[in-house]
Amino acid sequence: MASKRSVPVRIRGKEFRVLSGDDEQSLREVAGYLDKTMAKVEKRTGTVDSLEVALLTALNLARELLEIRGGRTETGAVGDPRRMRSLIELAESTVRSRAS
């Protein structure tokens, strides 16, 4: 079993230290993907509230994961990625209207 070490990553301009036994480069790639996805959500919604951006990003990444898994969740329940996309769009429009 690989020993865990603290790896610095930068997300949305802030440095976080993540305790991980994974390959350092792989962890940085994951953090980079998260950072890019959060930037897209922030730009699309116009919100700067970090919690709202994080929540909407989590919804988007969960949708991607369901699509990759063929619409199945960890519990085996079938999720409809199109319905999830509709819910994400509704959440994003709510955030946009509050920001205006």
C-alpha angles and dihedrals in degrees: 000000000000117000116245121242136180112260121191116225131173120224122175091345096307126108118230127184111218122196105223143157091201127101110288094227092051091052091050090051091052091049090049091052090049091048092051092047091050090050090053092050091047091051094044095049100033091224123135097185102119095210093053091046090049093049094048090046090052090052091050093048091047089053090051090050092050090050091051091049091049095253097307123128125212090266090054094251114141114242124193108229090200091056090047090051089052091051091049091051090050091050091048093049089051090052091047092051091050091050092054 
